[in-house]
Each structure stands twice: as C-alpha cells, then as structure tokens.
Amino acid sequence: MDRQNLSGHALAEMPKTPRSPPNQIRVIEVLAYPAVQLLDVTGPLQVFATANDHVAQAGGMPPYVLRVIAKGGQSVTASAGLGITAGPLPRRGTALDTLLIAGGPGVDAAAADPELVKWIGERAGKARRVASVCTGAFLLAASGVLDGRRAATHWSCCAELARRFPKVRVEADPIFVRDGSVWTSAGVTAGIDLALAFVEEDLGRTIALAVARYLVVFLKRPGGQAQFSTALSLQAAEDKFGALHDWIAKHLADDISLPALARQAGMSERSFSRRYAEATGLTPVHAVERLRIEAARRLLSESRLPVKRISQRCGFGSEETMRRSFLRLLATTPQDYRSRFSA
C-alpha cells in the first residue's frame, strides 16, 4: 500500500454502527472488455456492494450506484470464461463519481482501440476520482491520464509499463498508489484493497473496517506487492549498472560498502554515487539493502533455512538487522513473510 497516504491500519475489527450513515450517492463505473480479469471487476464491486448493505442496515441510503460498462454495451466474456453483463459506455455529460478501469489479458487489445482510449481520457476528465486495477493501468496510461504521475500495476508488468510509457513514474512495491485524484493498484486482489481505501475515504474508517471484516480481508494488508519481483528502479538501470547488480547478487554476504561498489564500477566514490542515484533513483546503500531483502524473501519462501542463516547469507549480519529492514521496507517481519508466502 502507498505509505504516503494510508498507514497504521490493522486487521479489521467489528465496529459499532455509524451514528449518521452517509447519504451522498456516488456513481461508480467499472470498465470491462473481452478477456478482462474477472476479479478485477468483481472484487471492487463486492466491496462497494457490501458497503451499501452496511449503510442500508444502519438505516441510511446506499451510497453507491454500481455500473459495469463496456464498449457497445455488450456482454463480455472474462478471461476465466464467465460472461459479464455490461451496459453501454455512458454519453458525454452523464454524471459519475468514480471511473475504475479493470485489467486482464485483453488489455492490450483494448488499449489498441483508439475510440475506447479516447473515451477513457474524456470520461476521466469528468470523474471526481479515476482508478485502475492491475494491468488496467495500461489503458489509463494509453489515454494520457497517467502522464507525469506515480502509478502501480501488477508486479510482473511494472517494467513493461515503464518501458511503454516513460512519462509514467511506475512504483513496484505499493499495493496501490494515489497521485491526486488518480489511483492505481497492483495485481488482481489489490483491487479489493483499493476499493476499501475508497470506502474509507468516502464513508469513514468505521464502515471500511466493517466491510473488511465481513469480507474477511485486511483493511491494510502487511507487506508490499513486490514479493516476487526485482526492484523496478534497478531494472531501469540495467544498461548502465547491470553488471554491477549481478556482482552484488553474488557477493551479498561480503563487504558491499560504497568504496567497494565504486571500485567495482571503476569510478570514484563521488562520481559513482551521483551517477547511480541518477540512473536508479536510489542511493547505492539503499539499493544494496533492497537486493539483500529480495534475496532474503526468495530464501524465506523457497527454502527451510533458519532465519538466522538467511540473514547471514544475505549480508544482514544478524536477524535483528534483517528484521528492521523488513519492517521499514515491507511493513512485515521475516517470520510473518515466510508464514504468508512460503511454499
């Protein structure tokens, strides 16, 4: 999750019924297309529908009007093979609150449709809030909505999104990112996290907690989404420092101080620090820490080595040092990470 916007949430606990249920009606449009990812559509919809139920049970007016839309108003078949009934793309001037673009294997074909891409750009300008789930970010980027903004997508597609749309500042770690009125989320189930954040923003934490508890999910899940990916900022600098990154990966347990890195790169310390930061957006020290964490995550999920042994093999020196790095960058501990992602 984007730590700049939401932090400190714990596992949902049953709240009390709100005293003054919200009565503002918000129209949410979810764009679907052939071969859309089913959960990208249904996950957020269920969050909003559950919020409607909770508010109605408290005696209020359901706050959300939910609409699934598609070009031509046709029924589209999701990548899972299930048909989704969709209404037509709304006409210009039709009121809405939130436009949400789903992702899926069909996103490239959708992004190649100039009429649909143009409609997204125009419709986004009418919405109070615009969002994408997973690879739906490619459609938003094609429309120009993400130009100059921070954005997230599925961890396996971060590098491709950055390559295709260099004006987009892609972030690989957060579950979702908010940049002004534009929100983007990571892979698949992250759409649920995103929708819960919308409910919290619209209706308050109490109702968001109630929805999370009913759906048996975290209001804020621990850890970032990049548990199986390489840091995007380092991938973007492979042409300049790829050989150095390969060397670091083979010497994680050795001395990887700034002087050692500069020597390996054949530069002075000052020149290396400046050029490396320009290429990756990270200081060399922070980059090494990320590479060590990534190696540790792999060992935690794929091996049965003791945590102490992993911390030594990855160059942390001690369990406590590795634990502090995990908490700072992933908001979870090595032990919790292993319990969630170990095979």
Summary of the structure (lengths in Angstrom):
residues: 343
radius of gyration: 21.9
end to end distance: 23.5
largest distance: 69.5
contacts: 1159
relative contact order: 0.11
helix: 48%
strand: 11%
